[in-house]
Amino acid sequence: MSSNPARSAPFGSILTDFMAVAQYRDGAWGPHDVRPVAPLPMHPAAHVLHYGSTCFEGFKAYRHDDGSVHVFRMDRHIARLRQSARSLVLPEPDAAQVEAMVLAVIDRNRDAVPEAPGALYLRPLLIGTMPNIGAAATPSNEAMLVVLASPVWDYFAGGAKALRIFVDDKNNRCAGHLGVVKTGGNYAAALGPTLAARKEFGVDQVLFCPGGEVQETGAANFLLFRDGRILTRSLDSTFLHGVTRDSLLHMAPDLGYQVEERVFTVAEMLEWVKDGEAALSGTAAVLSGVGTLIYQGREITCGAGGIGPHTQKLRAALVAIQTGKAPDTRGWLRKV
Ligand SMILES: Cc1ncc(COP(=O)(O)O)c(C=O)c1O
């Protein structure tokens, strides 16, 4: 499968041929069907289009050397989708229903699961479809759950460039209580500051640090490494509780790292990166090294400015589990 189209396509730009769709009506979820990917019929008054009632997930299935396909920590992602649904007062599908839809999509698109270091990226999407433009303060009593899949490649496998990150201590990525929710509006909210920083400083991403406390970037968590230590923000409502972050923190002690989860400031981060490393973690980013921080007009080099050895070591250890090259001692993979 070396000619896999995912190899050269931007992340998420190619979809597989089939998706799964289920509807919520009259107080209950109906059965799903698997159908060719095509536009969905939706009323122009649908709740999601006006009041943003939407949440989603993103996780990956990997093809191992023997051809079998394994999905990584699906239970955690489904739990997060359900938590997002509850926060947004959307009809909450039960875990078994989401799981059945994901498995049906993988099965129907099995041939499209790329070999490592590619993967099949799975994207469940939940939207409020009640047609009522007067429902600003009323939850949607109709909903649709869609599961899409996209063959993706790992762009960092070949030794990508370290990232340039703008440190923003003015803007919030999103409302403080919604950081933990994976909802479309959060990404729309981060877009303006991100594009402005890209234009002014040529950065890849923005690290949001409202009030001078380090949070996360637009679509990934933030970690620091130094002297056998890992520092990352402790869980609270202001940022997304990444499954990749959680996985790395669980693996860290076995790899010789001590984990510190706490609130820390931009000033402390700048101290750490003098001789430490910074990296972004996420399903798409895996663990991507940060080479440069831009703060108050200054360019600050992180460590030696490239992708540091700790970042490479942790990333390789995680990818080895995901791709079946190292034993999955924590039961994170599910053969599907
Ligand atoms: C805002 C944000 N933070 C963090 C993450 C990383 O989460 P995960 O590791 O579960 O993919 C993501 C990606 O899903 C994200 O969108």
The ligand as an ORCA input file, in Angstrom:
! r2SCAN-3c Opt
* xyz 0 1
  C      -8.022     21.435     21.848
  C      -7.377     20.109     21.875
  N      -6.545     19.804     22.882
  C      -5.942     18.603     22.966
  C      -6.153     17.635     22.006
  C      -5.489     16.309     22.148
  O      -6.436     15.344     22.516
  P      -6.196     13.807     22.161
  O      -4.852     13.465     22.685
  O      -7.293     13.103     22.905
  O      -6.305     13.684     20.693
  C      -6.996     17.909     20.926
  C      -7.234     16.895     19.885
  O      -8.179     16.187     19.940
  C      -7.634     19.161     20.859
  O      -8.451     19.461     19.851
*
